């Protein structure tokens, strides 16, 4: 695999999963055109919360 392929794949995944989820969550609360940096912060926060909740459920909390 070339480094360009890996870079493009990582960029696509970040744009789709992280920033896209942040934009979607901000759109749901009424922000029609959220700044990119805010979406980039909200996206990982959502995935971290989801991961923590799933981890807590499997641990039986």
Secondary structure, DSSP 8 states (H G I E B T S, - for coil): --HHHHHHHHHHHIIIIIIHHHHHHHHHTT-SS--HHHHHHHHHHHHHHHHHHHHHHHHT-
